[in-house]
Amino acid sequence: MLSPRYVDSREAHWRVVPLERAGFQKRQLTAGDVQFPEFTGEIVLIEHKTVAKLLDDMASGVLVRQLRRMCEETRWPILLIEGRWQQTEGVLLNTQYSWEQAWNMLMTLQDMGVRLQLATGPEHAVQRILELAEYYAKDYHPSAARAPAGDLRIAALSLVHGIDRVKAGALLGHFSNLAHIAEAAPLELEKVAGIGPVLSGRIHKFFTGREG
């Protein structure tokens, strides 16, 4: 029997109500805003962001931490982006980002394994959630055959400003996996070629959310 469908109890009332009507239960989730089972029983997680909130959380680092947690929880992490992209003189409205910078970040998230979905507004966002719940409940869906691009470990480390593929490879060569890198103190990270105090601090903050 498939597990229940959940919507985070901290979500906006307008989103919770229609999902409850569709059979979702309220629950405080540890990752994502919406959870439902894929046909095998594994969970699918959706993080829902308006364009404005997405850009704010991109700047603060919250977005990366949230999606990294989702990638740890499931092979089916989805980022649902609601709204329209507006830009003035090459810069996205009320942000420091150009469209190219924002899109490069989204492509990097895709390399980590995050699947992108778009919605034009609030009602469409709810509609897409319900459609995705039905889609992933099928005993076959094309997403099952679609693999993320590249080495996910390299893609994850490349989200740290200043870490390129060479430095990411050196870190993995020294520590063998992401878990050991995440647990390493800044001084341990600095034993890797090319990783100085600034980069070690950024890596430590990326994985822990705390200054070194």
Rosetta blueprint (number, residue, H / E / L):
1 M L
2 L L
3 S L
4 P L
5 R L
6 Y E
7 V E
8 D E
9 S L
10 R L
11 E L
12 A L
13 H H
14 W H
15 R H
16 V H
17 V H
18 P H
19 L H
20 E H
21 R H
22 A L
23 G L
24 F L
25 Q E
26 K E
27 R E
28 Q L
29 L L
30 T L
31 A L
32 G L
33 D L
34 V E
35 Q E
36 F E
37 P E
38 E L
39 F L
40 T L
41 G L
42 E L
43 I E
44 V E
45 L E
46 I E
47 E E
48 H E
49 K E
50 T E
51 V H
52 A H
53 K H
54 L H
55 L H
56 D H
57 D H
58 M H
59 A H
60 S H
61 G L
62 V H
63 L H
64 V H
65 R H
66 Q H
67 L H
68 R H
69 R H
70 M H
71 C H
72 E H
73 E H
74 T L
75 R L
76 W L
77 P E
78 I E
79 L E
80 L E
81 I E
82 E E
83 G L
84 R L
85 W L
86 Q L
87 Q E
88 T E
89 E L
90 G L
91 V E
92 L E
93 L L
94 N L
95 T L
96 Q L
97 Y L
98 S E
99 W H
100 E H
101 Q H
102 A H
103 W H
104 N H
105 M H
106 L H
107 M H
108 T H
109 L H
110 Q H
111 D H
112 M H
113 G L
114 V L
115 R E
116 L E
117 Q E
118 L E
119 A E
120 T L
121 G L
122 P H
123 E H
124 H H
125 A H
126 V H
127 Q H
128 R H
129 I H
130 L H
131 E H
132 L H
133 A H
134 E H
135 Y H
136 Y H
137 A H
138 K L
139 D L
140 Y L
141 H L
142 P H
143 S H
144 A H
145 A H
146 R L
147 A L
148 P L
149 A L
150 G L
151 D L
152 L H
153 R H
154 I H
155 A H
156 A H
157 L H
158 S L
159 L L
160 V L
161 H L
162 G L
163 I L
164 D L
165 R H
166 V H
167 K H
168 A H
169 G H
170 A H
171 L H
172 L H
173 G H
174 H H
175 F H
176 S L
177 N L
178 L H
179 A H
180 H H
181 I H
182 A H
183 E H
184 A L
185 A L
186 P H
187 L H
188 E H
189 L H
190 E L
191 K L
192 V L
193 A L
194 G L
195 I L
196 G L
197 P H
198 V H
199 L H
200 S H
201 G H
202 R H
203 I H
204 H H
205 K H
206 F H
207 F H
208 T H
209 G L
210 R L
211 E L
212 G L
